[in-house]
Amino acid sequence: MSTAYVVIALLTIAANTFSAFAAMTRLKPIMRTLGPALARAGVPESWLVFPIGLLKGLGALGLGLGLLGVPLVGTAAAAGLILYFVCALYTHLRVYDFSSQFALAVVFLGLATATLALDPALVLTYSR
């Protein structure tokens, strides 16, 4: 397991864990920007616990399990987070919402993609 993978996976886990917690608890500082972004995108606030918070939390948990020795669960979690954030970006794009929440989704997508790209279960090794 490479150091780059561990660092990126830990960053992805931390970001998604915090995001899931903030969504599920409707953390006030986060809701100041998230609330209007949800309204613009046509996403009801009731979705913050399920599916939004739950999917991010499960993605972070799956990545953590991948780091702890269940590699295919980590791979599936990274792929699931990529799918989640592609859908989130589409949701913002379809209503022309380029708010800070859109930018964060791009960052989260980049983290999930980097985690999957560096995943030791997928990296091919060359030997002679």
C-alpha positions as CSV (number, residue, x, y, z in Angstrom):
1,M,0.0,0.0,0.0
2,S,1.6,3.2,-1.1
3,T,1.9,6.3,1.0
4,A,0.1,8.4,-1.6
5,Y,-2.9,6.1,-1.4
6,V,-3.0,6.1,2.4
7,V,-2.8,10.0,2.5
8,I,-5.4,10.5,-0.2
9,A,-7.7,7.9,1.3
10,L,-7.4,9.4,4.7
11,L,-8.2,12.9,3.3
12,T,-11.2,11.5,1.5
13,I,-12.4,9.7,4.6
14,A,-12.0,12.8,6.7
15,A,-13.8,15.1,4.2
16,N,-16.7,12.7,3.7
17,T,-17.1,11.9,7.4
18,F,-17.3,15.6,8.2
19,S,-19.6,16.3,5.3
20,A,-21.9,13.4,6.4
21,F,-21.9,14.6,10.0
22,A,-22.6,18.2,8.9
23,A,-25.5,17.1,6.7
24,M,-27.1,14.7,9.2
25,T,-26.9,17.2,12.1
26,R,-27.7,20.3,9.9
27,L,-24.6,22.0,11.3
28,K,-25.6,25.8,11.3
29,P,-22.4,27.2,9.7
30,I,-22.7,24.7,6.9
31,M,-26.4,25.2,6.4
32,R,-25.9,28.9,5.7
33,T,-24.5,28.0,2.3
34,L,-25.9,24.5,1.9
35,G,-29.5,25.5,2.5
36,P,-29.7,28.0,-0.4
37,A,-27.7,25.6,-2.7
38,L,-30.2,22.8,-2.0
39,A,-33.1,25.1,-2.7
40,R,-31.5,26.2,-6.1
41,A,-30.9,22.6,-7.0
42,G,-34.4,21.5,-6.1
43,V,-33.2,19.0,-3.4
44,P,-35.3,18.9,-0.3
45,E,-33.6,19.4,3.1
46,S,-35.2,16.2,4.3
47,W,-32.7,14.4,2.1
48,L,-29.7,15.5,4.2
49,V,-30.0,12.5,6.5
50,F,-31.0,10.0,3.8
51,P,-29.7,9.6,1.2
52,I,-27.0,12.4,1.3
53,G,-25.5,12.0,4.7
54,L,-25.9,8.2,4.8
55,L,-24.2,7.7,1.5
56,K,-21.3,9.9,2.3
57,G,-20.9,8.2,5.7
58,L,-21.0,4.7,4.2
59,G,-18.5,5.8,1.6
60,A,-16.1,7.0,4.3
61,L,-16.7,3.8,6.3
62,G,-16.0,1.6,3.3
63,L,-12.8,3.5,2.5
64,G,-11.7,3.0,6.1
65,L,-12.4,-0.7,5.8
66,G,-10.3,-0.8,2.7
67,L,-7.4,0.8,4.6
68,L,-7.8,-1.8,7.3
69,G,-7.5,-4.8,5.0
70,V,-10.7,-5.3,3.1
71,P,-9.5,-4.0,-0.2
72,L,-12.5,-4.7,-2.4
73,V,-14.8,-2.9,0.0
74,G,-12.5,0.2,-0.2
75,T,-12.6,-0.1,-4.0
76,A,-16.4,-0.3,-4.1
77,A,-16.6,2.6,-1.7
78,A,-14.4,4.8,-3.8
79,A,-16.4,3.9,-6.9
80,G,-19.6,4.6,-5.1
81,L,-18.4,8.0,-4.0
82,I,-17.4,8.8,-7.5
83,L,-20.9,7.9,-8.7
84,Y,-22.5,10.0,-5.9
85,F,-20.5,13.1,-6.7
86,V,-21.0,12.8,-10.5
87,C,-24.8,12.8,-9.7
88,A,-24.4,15.7,-7.3
89,L,-22.5,17.7,-10.0
90,Y,-25.2,16.9,-12.5
91,T,-27.9,18.0,-10.1
92,H,-26.1,21.4,-9.8
93,L,-25.4,21.7,-13.5
94,R,-28.9,21.1,-14.6
95,V,-30.1,24.2,-12.8
96,Y,-26.9,26.3,-13.6
97,D,-25.9,26.4,-9.9
98,F,-22.2,27.2,-9.7
99,S,-22.2,28.0,-6.0
100,S,-19.5,27.0,-3.5
101,Q,-21.3,23.7,-3.0
102,F,-20.7,23.0,-6.7
103,A,-17.0,23.7,-6.2
104,L,-16.9,21.4,-3.1
105,A,-18.5,18.6,-5.1
106,V,-15.7,19.0,-7.7
107,V,-13.1,18.7,-4.9
108,F,-14.8,15.7,-3.3
109,L,-15.1,14.0,-6.8
110,G,-11.4,14.6,-7.3
111,L,-10.5,13.1,-3.9
112,A,-12.7,10.0,-4.6
113,T,-11.2,9.6,-8.1
114,A,-7.6,9.9,-6.8
115,T,-8.4,7.3,-4.1
116,L,-9.7,4.9,-6.7
117,A,-6.8,5.6,-9.1
118,L,-4.3,4.9,-6.4
119,D,-6.1,1.9,-5.0
120,P,-3.7,-1.0,-4.5
121,A,-6.4,-3.5,-5.4
122,L,-6.4,-2.0,-8.9
123,V,-2.8,-0.9,-9.4
124,L,-0.9,-3.2,-11.8
125,T,2.6,-4.2,-10.8
126,Y,5.3,-4.9,-13.3
127,S,7.7,-7.7,-12.5
128,R,10.3,-9.5,-14.7
